[in-house]
Each structure stands twice: as C-alpha cells, then as structure tokens.
Amino acid sequence: MSRNLLHKNKLDAFKQWLDKKHIQHRPGRGGFQVLQVALPNGQWGVVYDRIVAPEHYTVTAPMESLVRRFIQSHRDSK
C-alpha cells in the first residue's frame, strides 16, 4: 500500500470495517473531505479526495495505522 492512500473502491468496505470495530465515523465537511473518523485521542482523522490521483483518497497522518490495519485485515481474510 502506498503511504497515506486508500483506494476509492475500498471506501465502503472501510466504513463497514469501522462499524465492525465500533469506530465512529461521519461524513466529511467541505469540498475535499470524504469522511471523518474518530481517533483514540478524541480528535477526528480525515479522508480527503485527491485531484492528482483520482483513484485514491489521502488520509491524515494519525489515520495511517488505522488504514494499514484495515488493508492488512482484508489481506488476511483472503
């Protein structure tokens, strides 16, 4: 996986995974935010739409480990 990237076709699966893990999420705000995710420190991590890479979303640095866990869980389940 490229650092800070979430493939656009994985967004719905990511939301379902968050639900299974009981991690709160909500729609993004503004033109580029796609999703906001509650982080353990009480802040909200953000998934952003990208102009330069239309097939991927960018995530904020505090969400990197969360996205990596999601990707790894999907690799392990195959």
C-alpha positions as a printed Julia matrix, in Angstrom:
78×3 Matrix{Float64}:
   0.0     0.0    0.0
   1.23    3.47  -0.76
   1.67    5.64   2.28
  -1.42    7.72   3.2
  -3.58    6.26   0.44
  -6.92    4.48   0.47
  -8.22    3.19  -2.86
 -11.59    4.7   -3.76
 -13.21    1.33  -4.38
 -12.39    0.36  -0.76
 -14.24    3.24   0.93
 -17.48    1.33   1.59
 -15.54   -1.68   2.88
 -13.52    0.68   5.11
 -16.74    2.13   6.57
 -18.09   -1.38   7.23
 -14.82   -2.35   8.89
 -15.01    0.76  11.08
 -18.56   -0.21  12.07
 -17.44   -3.73  13.0
 -14.65   -2.26  15.13
 -17.13    0.18  16.73
 -15.15    3.16  15.47
 -17.32    6.21  14.99
 -17.28    7.96  11.62
 -19.25   10.71   9.92
 -19.42   12.41   6.51
 -16.67   14.85   5.67
 -17.08   18.59   5.51
 -16.29   20.89   2.62
 -15.34   20.04  -0.91
 -12.41   17.69  -0.32
 -13.24   15.83   2.89
 -14.86   12.48   2.17
 -15.05   11.0    5.67
 -14.13   11.85   9.25
 -13.12    9.09  11.66
 -12.95    9.31  15.45
  -9.43    8.66  16.72
  -8.49    7.32  20.16
  -7.08   10.72  21.19
 -10.53   12.34  20.82
  -9.74   14.08  17.54
 -11.15   13.35  14.11
  -8.99   11.92  11.33
  -9.93   12.82   7.78
 -10.09   11.04   4.44
  -9.55   13.54   1.62
 -10.33   13.36  -2.08
  -7.28   13.84  -4.31
  -7.12   15.79  -7.55
  -3.7    14.48  -8.61
  -4.52   10.78  -8.02
  -8.17   10.24  -8.91
  -8.12    6.54  -7.91
  -7.04    7.13  -4.29
  -8.01    9.1   -1.22
  -5.44   10.64   1.12
  -5.7    10.14   4.86
  -4.24   12.32   7.6
  -1.07   11.04   9.27
  -2.8     9.93  12.52
  -5.03    7.65  10.42
  -2.2     5.85   8.65
  -2.06    3.0   11.15
  -5.83    2.58  11.05
  -5.87    2.32   7.25
  -2.93   -0.09   7.36
  -4.83   -2.3    9.83
  -7.85   -2.24   7.5
  -5.77   -3.2    4.46
  -3.98   -5.95   6.41
  -7.27   -7.38   7.69
  -8.53   -7.67   4.13
  -5.32   -9.36   3.0
  -5.52  -11.82   5.9
  -9.14  -12.72   5.16
  -8.37  -13.83   1.6
